[in-house]
Amino acid sequence: MMHAPEDQERWGLLWRPYLRMITRVNHLYTKRNLWALATLLDTIRKEPDQSIRDSELFAFTSIVLINSKMCDAFNTQISKGTYYLPPIFKEIRPDNSFSGKIDLITELLQSELKRV
């Protein structure tokens, strides 16, 4: 579907004509969110401590989809197993979703340490 040669017809357009303009992965994001995610990833990669970097990369991968245009404006969830772009999407700030995931990971790790 994506990155198909221009002269090759993409089968998905038969059923989803609204995806005609989505030909690359970066089209699934607003320019602002794509820049923010790229900056965040660059900052994570510069982290000298490997264990912290791994935790931050884990959190980063968990927010990539929710920060795309695939996030519905009304229920802020993405339908599992579907490739759908809602007509109205919600732009979620990557810094907010990332800090929320880091807080959640920290809380889970602390509760796991208390159990052990």
N, C-alpha and C positions, 0 to 999 in steps of 0.2 A: 504494500500500500504506500508507505512512505518511501521516499528516495527512488521511486519507480521512474524509468525514463519518460521523458515528456511525451513521446510518441506512443507509449504503451497505455492502453486504457486501464484504469484502476477499477476493479470490480466493485469496490465499496461505493463508488459514486452512483451506481445504479439504484441503491437503496437509501443512500445518505447524501443527497446532492448538497446539503449544507456544509459538507466537509471538503468541497471542491478547493477551497483556498488553503486547506491544511495539507501541505506537502512535505513539511519538515517538522521535526520535534519542537524546534523553537517557536513554531506557530501556535503551540498549545499553551503558551504563556504570554502574559502582557510583557511589554518591554521592561517596565519597571520591576516586575517580579523576577524576570530573567536576570537582570543586572544585580538585583539584591541576592538572588540565589548564587550567582557566580562569585560575587564578593564574599559571601559567607563561606562557600566551598574553598576559595583561595585562602581565607583566614584559617580555616580548619586545617588545611594542608600544611600550613606553616607552624602548627603546634609542635613543639619539640618532644613532648612526652607522648610516647606511643599509645599508652592505655587511654589517656584523655582524648587523643586524636581518634582512636577507634570508637570511643563512646560518642564523640561528636559526629563522626561519620555515620554511625548508626542512627542518631537522631536526625541528621540531615536527610538520609534516605527515606525516613518515615514522613517527612514533610513535603517532599518534592511533588507528589501527586496532588495533595490537598491545596497546594499553591498554584495549580494550573487552572486553566479556563474550564476544566471539567468539573469544577466544584459548583454545584447548583446554588443559586443565590437564596433560595428559600429554605432548603433543609441542610445546607452546608455539608452534604455527604456526596460521595461518588458511588454510583451504582456499581456493585461488584460484577465483574465479568462482562462489562459492556464498554464499548468505545462510543461515548456520547458527549457531545458538547451542548449544554443547555443554552437556550436562546438568551437567558439572562444568567450570568455567572457572578460569583462573589470573589472579589480580589482580596485575598487574605495576606496580611503582611508576614513575610518569611521570618523576620526577627521575632515577632510575637509567637508564631507557631514553633519556632526553633527553641526559644527560651522555655516555652511550656513543655516541650518534649524533654529538654535537659532536666527540668525540675522533676518530671515524672520518672525519668531514669534514675536520678539521684535518690528520689524517695524509695523507689523499688530496691535499689542496691542497699540502701541503709536498712530497710526492713529485712532484707535477706541476710545481712550481716548480723542483725539482732537475733535471728532464728538460729544461726549457727553457733 
